[in-house]
């Protein structure tokens, strides 16, 4: 994958919900619980992870192990921040 990925937080509703459902079908799994982190390349979701449930899905053709690790580490950072600071 040559394009850089953008990661953002999202709720699984509206247009995001439909896009995540398509990604889950492509991954052969179910969508993560909302809220989640979504990695996008050129505006298309290629990976997502639930912040609370930790369930992850990814496009087997467009995601990379490094991108999936980046999502997992960001999720861990968010969870630790909440646990330590109670935000």
N, C-alpha and C positions, 0 to 999 in steps of 0.2 A: 504494500500500500504506500503510494508515494505522497498522497495528500495528507496534511496534518489533521488531526482529530480535534474537535471541540467537545468538551465535557460540560454538561449543565444538569442542574437539578430539574425534576419535572414531576408532575402528578399524572397518573394514568387515567386521564379523562380527555374528552374532546378529540382533537386531531392527534395529540400525543398518544392517547389510548389506542387509536386505530393503527398508528404506525408501530407501536410496541407489539400489538397483537399480531401484525404481519411479521415482525421480526421474530417473535416467539414461534410462529408457525414455521418459518424458515429454519429456525434452530431446532425444531422438533420438540418443543417444550411449552410450558405455560409462562405467561408474563410474570415478572417480579411484582410483588406487592408495592403499592404506592406509599410514600414517595420513593423516587428512584433517581439514580444518576444515569444519564444517557450519553453515550459517546456517538458523535455524528461526524461523518465525513461528507463534505460537499452538501450538507443539509439533510443527509439520510442517516437514520440510526443504524449503527453497525454493532453496538453492544449496549447492554443495560444491566444494572444491578440494583436490587432493592436495598434501600438503606437499612431497613429494620430486619427483613427476612434473609438478606444475603444471597437470595436466588439470582443467578446471573444467566443471561442469554447472549448469544452473539451470532452474527452472520458468519457462517463457516468459510465464506469466500472473501469477505472484505475486512474482517477483524484480524488482529494479530495477538500473539501471546503478550507482547509488551503493552498493548492497549488494554487488554483484559486485566493485566496486573496493575496498571495505572488506575483503573476503575476500582479494583479491590482495595488498593492502598488508600485511595481517597475516601472510600466508604469507611475504612478503619479509622482514618484521621477524624472524620466527622463523628463517628461513634465515641471515640476517645475524648474529643473536645466536649461533647455533651456530658459524658460520664464525669469528667474532671471539673468542668466549669458549670455544669447544670444549665446550659443555655437552652 
